[in-house]
Amino acid sequence: MKKNMGSADRVIRFLIAALIGVLYFTDIISGTFGLVLLVIAIIFLLTSFISFCPLYWPFGISTCKKSE
């Protein structure tokens, strides 16, 4: 797997996942909507840790800085 996520993208995904987690566990969001958001947060965390987004790959998107 070639990395296709830059630092800013990883940090933003981590912060969004943390926010969703806090909102879910403080019962601000709940029910089916809360569970769907929690699954999205887990996916965001996983992709930010491995620096690879499967949705970027088919479109050739990369937010990594190119080293010349």
Buried (B, 14 or more C-beta within 10 A) or exposed (E): EEEBBBEEBBEBBBEBBEEBBEBBEEEEBEEEEBEEBBEEBEBBBEBBEEBBBEEBEEEEEBBBEEEE
